[in-house]
Amino acid sequence: MNLSVHSTKKKGMKKTGVITLTSFLFLTLSSYSYHSASKAKTVEAASPSYFSNVKYRESQILQEGVTFSRLVFGKANRLDAYMVNVDFLTSYHEALKLKEKLASEGYESFIKTIKERAQDDQEQQPLGYLVRIGPYQDESQAKVLKDELVTKGYNDSKAVFTGEDGETTTGPWVVHVLEINPKTFKGQILPVIANDQIQGKEKLTDMSKRMNAIGGINGGYFVVGTKDGTEGDLAGVSMQDGELTSEAVNGRTSLILNERNDGSISTVHTKLNIQASDGSKQEMDGLNRVPGLIRGCGGIGDQETDKPKHDFTCTDSSELIQYSAHYGTNTPSGDGAEAIINGKGIITEIRERRGGTIPEGSTVLAGTNESARWILDHLHDGEKVKIKKKVFAEERTIPSHPGTGIINGGPRLLLDGKINIPSTAEGFHQPDNPEFFYQFGQRRHPRTIAGIKADGTILLATIDGRKTGYSVGANFIESAQLLKSLGAVEGLNLDGGGSTTMTVNKNMINTPSDATGERPVGDAILVLPQ
C-alpha cells in the first residue's frame, strides 16, 4: 500500500511524491520509540556502533610514521526523508497547543519526543518536544513549506533531513584519518594559528602550503565575527611552541602536544596574574582579545556564568587583557588604560586610553573600568612587574617548554577506553536552552575529532556531513564510537560543521559542507615533515 506525501502540506492540496506506508510509519513511530533506553548513562550498552564494518578502505603512507586513510561505512538509507521542524519546546502541553494551532491553519503536524539527554545530565524527563511536518521526498518541498511558515510568524522553522537526526540510519559515512606514530615519525605535529596572528582567519589549504605540511586538520573553536569579540580569536586555550596566546575556557577538554609529538587529552584551566612593584596583585582575565566579550565563557568574573557555555558570548565590564605580538601591531581602542611592559618586566609607558602600538619585544596590559583604575593606581613608568601564567591539565601543570602546543576543543569523547562525554560540564548541554544539546550534540554534523591509542599513536580524523547520499555526519556518541573503532582510548571533539577540513600534501582531501566551499578557520593542527 502507498501513502501519498504532500507537495506542500495543507489538507486538500495537490499531492506528488510517494513514500510507502511502511516507510512513513517508520519515520513517524521512530520519533516516539527511538532512544527509549536513553536514560541509561552507559552509552556502549544503549547505542549500537555503525563503524564495526568498513565498506571501503584506502590507505597511503605519507612518510615513515604517518598514514592517511579514507574509509567509507554504511550506505544511503532509502527511508530517510525531509521534514520541517516548526519549533522545539520543553513542555508537551505547549507542543500540543502548537500542533493544534497548526491544524487550525490547515497544517498536519506531529510531535516528536526527544528523550535522550547528555550523558552527565541527571535529569530524567525528555529533553524536549519537536513539532514537525512531513515527510517529503524532495528537499525543495520542505524548503518551500519552511519559507511559508516563516512568513506566517513561525520563525524557528527549519527544513531538515531525517538522516541527520541522530537516530537509526544506515549512513553513509565518509571518514578521513591521519595516523601518526610518535615513535617513528621524525617530523612535528604543531598547532598553527591563522596568518601567524590572532586576528583574522585563514583556510587550512593556505596554512598547509605556507608551512609545507604533509597533512593537517582544522583546529579548535574560534570567534567568527566581531560582535562576539576579536574575529579569529581562539574561543578557548591556545599555545604555540610553549607560548600561551589565548586563555582557556576553564574546564573544557583540549589536545596537548609536546616536542616529542606525544599527545594527551585533558580538561585545561589557565591562571594569569600580575603583581605591581607596590605588592598589589591582580588577576588577568585573558590574552589577545577584545576586553568585555568572552566567547564560550568559562572565565573569571563573567557576568552571565563562570562555567563553559558553548556558542555563547559572556560579558565582563572590567577586565585586564594582555597583548603580545601574536595579536597584531595595535591593541583595540576604547576607554580605559594601558601599560607597556618590556621583555624584562619594566613598565616603559602608561596610556590613559586604550589603543596603540605593541612595541617590538614588549607586551601591552589593557584595562577597562575598575581594571583600568588599577593600572593607573599601581603601575608606573620605570617600575618592574611580575607576570605569571599557569596552565593546568587536570591536577598537573603544563610546562611552557618550546615545542609544547595546546588546541582547544570539547567535549571529551573517550576516557580510558570508554565513551565519556561530559556535555553538561563542558557547556554543550545548557539547562536554560535544552534545544542546544539536541541541535549540536545529538544531530549529525560534519565533525573533526582527535584520539590517542594505548601505544601513543595520534589519530586526527574528519567525518564529512550535510551531504545527502554521500555522508550524513555524526553526533557526539557516533564520533566517540568511530574513535573506538580506530583503536583510540582517549578522544575529544574539535571544531566541526563547515570548519571540518583535512589536507594531505597541501591538497583538500575531504568535502567541506559550506556551499561556498572551504571555510577560513582560526587555527589548525599540521603534520610537518622532518
Buried (B, 14 or more C-beta within 10 A) or exposed (E): EEEEBBBBBEEEEEEBBEBEEEBBEBBBEBBEEBBEEBBEBEBBEBBEBBBEEEEEEEEEEBBEBBBBBBBBBBEBBEBBBBBBBBBBBBEBEBBBEBBEBBEEEEBEBBBBBBBBBBBBBEEEEBBBBBBBBBBBBBBEBBBBBBEBBEEEEBEEBBBBBBBBBBBBBBBBBBBBBBBBBBEEBEBBBBBBBBBBBBBBBBBBBBBBEBBEBBBBBBBBBBBBEEEBBBBBBBBBBBBBBBBBBBBBBBBBBBBBBBEEBBBBBBBBBBBBBBBBBEEEEBEBBBBBBBBBBBBBBBBBBBEBBBBBBBBBBBEBEBBBBBBBBBBBEEBBEBEBBBBBBBEEBBBEBBBEEBBBEBBEEBBBBBBBBEBBBBBBEBBBEEBEBEBEBEBBBEEEEBEBEEBBBBBBBBBBBBBEEEBBBBBBBBBBBBEEBBBBBBBBBBBBBBBBBBBBBEEBBBBBBBBBBBBBEBBBBBBBBBBBBBBBBBBBBBBBBBBBBBBBBBBBEBEBBBBBBBEEEBBBBBBBBBBBBE
